Amino acid sequence: MSKPRISYIDPATVEDPAMVVEFERCAREGTPRPESQAIRAHVPATFWSFANTWRDVFKNGVADHKIKELCRIYVSRSVLCEFCGNQRSIKAAKSGLKEDDYSDLINFESSTRYDERQKAALSYAEAITWDLPCDDAFWARLHKHFSEPELVEIGYFVAITMGQQRWLRTLNIEHHQILAGQDGSMAPGFETPAALAASIAASATTVLPLPTSPCSSLPIGTSPAISPRMVSRARRWSSVSL
């Protein structure tokens, strides 16, 4: 088992009954999984701030949950947070989102999998994630498809999940380390410790063609954020998660 850079709080040592219930929900439903919450539990206010935001803004709220789920995984593929990217929203799946719907996220603009509303939302996530210029045409596109409350919620959610994912990927945390035995929200190929290990091993020996660009509107080499290390890891993402 890999060692996290910040220790996990063992749910068995938690005295707050409400936190215990939330840990159990994380194991059962995921997004978030219990490992990330076991890090946040060092500061109960942080634990609850994230849990409440995730419930109120991601799972509920005014914008289409499936669109927020696509934006979440777009961020995962962009910032290379495999811990987050290997989770799937159960609510989104029950609402009709399929595993194939995650496959073209990096090249969403040219994909036929997404409708114009989804593409507009993903362009919003892309602009926030990659710090792209946003002109009048960009905003006209967004206002065509979304109300202002929806734009506030999607933008806020993307900003929250991007910051959290950038943080989590530094922590060396992995699935099935806290409250193991339940596969709530795990992506195909990551449902058990054995499946996770097999998928990671396979990714180490599989190299697929790189998508057109890590940022679909920019050719490779034009963004200072795109480094050889990111290109290498993006290839790994293609083999593990798509």
MIZA-389943 format. One record per residue (C-alpha): residue in three letters; y, z, x. Coordinates in pm, 1 decimal. Example, Ala and Ser with C-alpha at 12.3 -4.5 7.8 and 13.67 -1.06 7.14 Angstrom:
PT  residu  Y  Z  X
PT  ala  -450.0  780.0  1230.0
PT  ser  -106.0  714.0  1367.0
This chain:
PT  residu  Y  Z  X
PT  met  0.0  0.0  0.0
PT  ser  339.8  -95.1  139.3
PT  lys  578.7  191.4  198.5
PT  pro  906.6  176.3  5.7
PT  arg  1226.7  224.8  201.8
PT  ile  1328.6  495.0  -47.6
PT  ser  1051.4  719.1  -175.6
PT  tyr  918.3  702.0  -528.4
PT  ile  962.7  996.8  -761.6
PT  asp  613.5  1076.2  -894.1
PT  pro  634.0  1071.3  -1274.9
PT  ala  387.5  1362.8  -1278.9
PT  thr  657.7  1581.0  -1124.0
PT  val  926.9  1486.4  -1376.3
PT  glu  1016.1  1774.1  -1607.8
PT  asp  1239.6  1586.6  -1851.5
PT  pro  1015.1  1480.3  -2144.4
PT  ala  1241.8  1187.4  -2228.5
PT  met  1211.5  1050.6  -1874.0
PT  val  833.4  1082.8  -1892.4
PT  val  832.7  883.5  -2216.9
PT  glu  1051.0  615.9  -2057.0
PT  phe  819.8  593.3  -1754.1
PT  glu  525.5  544.2  -1988.5
PT  arg  713.5  272.0  -2174.8
PT  cys  788.3  96.3  -1845.1
PT  ala  417.5  95.2  -1756.0
PT  arg  324.8  -32.2  -2101.4
PT  glu  600.6  -289.2  -2159.2
PT  gly  757.6  -353.7  -1818.6
PT  thr  1094.4  -515.7  -1747.5
PT  pro  1162.9  -280.1  -1581.7
PT  arg  832.3  -180.3  -1428.5
PT  pro  786.7  188.1  -1335.5
PT  glu  820.7  136.0  -959.5
PT  ser  1189.2  45.8  -973.4
PT  gln  1257.4  329.2  -1215.2
PT  ala  1071.1  568.0  -982.9
PT  ile  1337.6  484.9  -723.1
PT  arg  1627.2  526.6  -966.0
PT  ala  1479.5  858.2  -1082.4
PT  his  1616.0  1026.7  -770.3
PT  val  1941.1  1031.6  -970.4
PT  pro  1869.7  1084.1  -1341.6
PT  ala  2209.3  942.0  -1436.3
PT  thr  2118.4  621.2  -1252.8
PT  phe  1775.7  613.9  -1418.7
PT  trp  1929.8  639.8  -1764.9
PT  ser  2222.5  411.3  -1691.8
PT  phe  1982.2  130.9  -1607.0
PT  ala  1733.5  209.2  -1885.3
PT  asn  2007.0  216.4  -2148.7
PT  thr  2180.2  -96.3  -2019.9
PT  trp  1850.6  -283.0  -2010.1
PT  arg  1770.5  -179.1  -2366.7
PT  asp  2114.8  -245.7  -2512.9
PT  val  2217.0  -557.1  -2319.7
PT  phe  1894.2  -734.3  -2220.9
PT  lys  1636.4  -649.0  -2485.7
PT  asn  1881.7  -617.7  -2773.0
PT  gly  2245.3  -730.2  -2795.5
PT  val  2418.9  -1032.5  -2944.5
PT  ala  2288.1  -1319.5  -2730.6
PT  asp  1948.1  -1489.2  -2759.3
PT  his  1698.2  -1276.2  -2566.0
PT  lys  1502.7  -1581.9  -2447.6
PT  ile  1817.4  -1721.8  -2286.8
PT  lys  1882.8  -1392.2  -2108.2
PT  glu  1521.4  -1391.7  -1986.6
PT  leu  1559.9  -1743.5  -1842.2
PT  cys  1880.9  -1632.8  -1670.0
PT  arg  1702.0  -1326.7  -1528.4
PT  ile  1430.5  -1535.5  -1367.7
PT  tyr  1686.7  -1791.1  -1249.4
PT  val  1851.7  -1504.9  -1060.5
PT  ser  1513.3  -1394.7  -922.7
PT  arg  1441.4  -1742.9  -790.8
PT  ser  1789.1  -1763.1  -639.8
PT  val  1812.0  -1424.1  -468.3
PT  leu  1438.4  -1423.6  -390.1
PT  cys  1349.3  -1097.4  -558.8
PT  glu  975.6  -1139.8  -598.2
PT  phe  933.3  -795.0  -752.9
PT  cys  1155.7  -892.7  -1046.0
PT  gly  1052.3  -1255.7  -1058.3
PT  asn  686.5  -1168.0  -1103.1
PT  gln  762.2  -994.1  -1433.3
PT  arg  787.9  -1154.8  -1775.7
PT  ser  958.3  -1029.2  -2089.9
PT  ile  699.5  -949.2  -2357.0
PT  lys  968.2  -985.0  -2623.7
PT  ala  1059.8  -1333.4  -2499.8
PT  ala  693.2  -1436.9  -2496.4
PT  lys  649.5  -1314.1  -2854.5
PT  ser  957.9  -1518.3  -2947.3
PT  gly  804.2  -1837.7  -2813.2
PT  leu  897.0  -1854.3  -2444.6
PT  lys  601.9  -1996.0  -2248.8
PT  glu  507.6  -1966.0  -1883.6
PT  asp  584.8  -2336.6  -1831.0
PT  asp  942.7  -2267.0  -1941.0
PT  tyr  1000.3  -2085.5  -1610.5
PT  ser  886.4  -2374.9  -1393.4
PT  asp  1204.7  -2583.7  -1361.6
PT  leu  1470.8  -2314.5  -1346.2
PT  ile  1613.5  -2401.0  -1005.3
PT  asn  1654.3  -2766.2  -1111.0
PT  phe  1743.8  -2685.4  -1472.5
PT  glu  2017.5  -2948.1  -1511.0
PT  ser  1777.8  -3238.1  -1454.1
PT  ser  1485.4  -3079.9  -1638.1
PT  thr  1371.5  -3187.4  -1983.2
PT  arg  1233.4  -2839.3  -2056.8
PT  tyr  1568.6  -2687.8  -2155.8
PT  asp  1806.7  -2771.5  -2435.5
PT  glu  2181.9  -2804.1  -2386.8
PT  arg  2248.5  -2443.3  -2487.0
PT  gln  1995.9  -2310.2  -2237.1
PT  lys  2134.8  -2535.4  -1964.8
PT  ala  2487.1  -2411.4  -2034.2
PT  ala  2372.9  -2049.1  -2001.9
PT  leu  2183.9  -2126.4  -1683.0
PT  ser  2494.0  -2295.8  -1540.2
PT  tyr  2678.6  -1970.0  -1611.8
PT  ala  2409.3  -1772.5  -1427.9
PT  glu  2424.3  -2024.6  -1143.7
PT  ala  2802.6  -1995.0  -1109.8
PT  ile  2787.6  -1615.2  -1099.7
PT  thr  2493.9  -1606.0  -858.4
PT  trp  2624.3  -1868.1  -616.8
PT  asp  2998.0  -1801.8  -653.6
PT  leu  3067.8  -2158.1  -767.5
PT  pro  3407.6  -2290.7  -880.2
PT  cys  3450.7  -2281.0  -1258.7
PT  asp  3693.0  -2538.6  -1397.0
PT  asp  3809.6  -2614.9  -1750.0
PT  ala  3510.0  -2841.0  -1814.8
PT  phe  3272.6  -2562.6  -1714.2
PT  trp  3431.9  -2320.5  -1961.0
PT  ala  3458.4  -2581.8  -2235.0
PT  arg  3083.6  -2632.3  -2206.0
PT  leu  3019.7  -2259.2  -2241.3
PT  his  3255.3  -2217.5  -2536.1
PT  lys  3087.5  -2510.8  -2709.9
PT  his  2756.1  -2326.1  -2718.6
PT  phe  2841.6  -1955.1  -2722.3
PT  ser  3078.2  -1712.9  -2890.6
PT  glu  3298.4  -1495.2  -2674.1
PT  pro  3084.8  -1185.1  -2739.3
PT  glu  2779.3  -1383.1  -2627.4
PT  leu  2960.8  -1498.9  -2313.0
PT  val  3059.6  -1141.2  -2232.9
PT  glu  2703.9  -1016.8  -2277.0
PT  ile  2535.6  -1296.4  -2080.7
PT  gly  2787.8  -1273.9  -1797.2
PT  tyr  2762.0  -895.9  -1779.8
PT  phe  2383.0  -911.2  -1788.0
PT  val  2363.0  -1171.3  -1512.0
PT  ala  2596.2  -962.6  -1295.0
PT  ile  2388.8  -647.3  -1355.3
PT  thr  2052.5  -809.0  -1289.3
PT  met  2179.5  -997.3  -983.4
PT  gly  2308.5  -680.1  -820.7
PT  gln  1993.9  -485.7  -905.1
PT  gln  1766.6  -761.8  -776.2
PT  arg  1958.4  -796.4  -450.8
PT  trp  1916.1  -422.1  -403.8
PT  leu  1549.0  -402.2  -503.8
PT  arg  1442.7  -678.4  -266.8
PT  thr  1557.3  -460.9  26.8
PT  leu  1339.7  -165.5  -78.8
PT  asn  990.9  -298.5  -1.5
PT  ile  858.4  -189.4  -342.2
PT  glu  559.9  -356.3  -504.3
PT  his  382.5  -355.3  -838.6
PT  his  84.4  -134.4  -928.7
PT  gln  202.3  156.9  -713.3
PT  ile  328.9  385.8  -992.3
PT  leu  134.0  454.3  -1313.2
PT  ala  -111.0  184.1  -1207.7
PT  gly  -364.5  48.0  -1452.0
PT  gln  -136.6  -122.5  -1703.4
PT  asp  -15.6  -480.3  -1671.0
PT  gly  279.8  -474.9  -1910.5
PT  ser  508.7  -771.6  -1843.7
PT  met  327.9  -892.7  -1531.9
PT  ala  329.7  -1267.7  -1469.9
PT  pro  0.8  -1460.7  -1457.6
PT  gly  -171.1  -1395.0  -1126.7
PT  phe  -11.5  -1054.3  -1078.4
PT  glu  -174.6  -848.8  -1354.5
PT  thr  -386.5  -626.7  -1125.9
PT  pro  -366.6  -508.6  -763.4
PT  ala  -644.3  -751.6  -672.7
PT  ala  -475.2  -1043.8  -847.3
PT  leu  -144.7  -956.1  -681.6
PT  ala  -305.4  -947.3  -335.9
PT  ala  -479.7  -1279.5  -397.2
PT  ser  -158.5  -1447.6  -512.4
PT  ile  33.7  -1321.7  -210.6
PT  ala  -243.2  -1435.9  24.1
PT  ala  -249.9  -1778.8  -137.8
PT  ser  126.9  -1812.7  -107.9
PT  ala  106.7  -1756.8  267.1
PT  thr  -98.4  -2073.8  312.1
PT  thr  52.6  -2297.5  42.7
PT  val  366.4  -2503.7  101.7
PT  leu  508.9  -2712.7  -180.9
PT  pro  804.8  -2951.7  -167.2
PT  leu  1134.5  -2768.1  -185.3
PT  pro  1335.3  -2813.3  -505.2
PT  thr  1634.9  -3045.1  -489.5
PT  ser  1854.0  -2749.8  -397.3
PT  pro  1849.3  -2371.7  -423.9
PT  cys  2169.3  -2426.5  -622.8
PT  ser  2109.8  -2721.2  -850.9
PT  ser  2464.8  -2858.7  -831.7
PT  leu  2488.4  -2840.8  -452.6
PT  pro  2292.6  -3047.7  -200.0
PT  ile  2119.5  -2852.0  71.5
PT  gly  2351.4  -2779.6  359.5
PT  thr  2675.0  -2758.9  160.9
PT  ser  2657.8  -2389.1  76.3
PT  pro  2698.9  -2122.2  343.9
PT  ala  2459.2  -1907.3  139.3
PT  ile  2165.0  -2141.8  208.5
PT  ser  1999.0  -2048.0  536.1
PT  pro  1671.8  -2166.2  697.1
PT  arg  1525.9  -1825.4  608.1
PT  met  1610.7  -1882.4  241.4
PT  val  1460.1  -2232.0  251.5
PT  ser  1137.2  -2087.9  391.9
PT  arg  1123.0  -1817.3  126.1
PT  ala  1209.4  -2065.9  -149.0
PT  arg  900.7  -2263.4  -52.7
PT  arg  698.9  -1947.3  -89.6
PT  trp  852.2  -1890.6  -433.2
PT  ser  743.4  -2238.2  -539.4
PT  ser  382.6  -2157.2  -459.1
PT  val  375.0  -1803.3  -597.6
PT  ser  576.5  -1803.3  -913.4
PT  leu  607.0  -2148.5  -1063.7
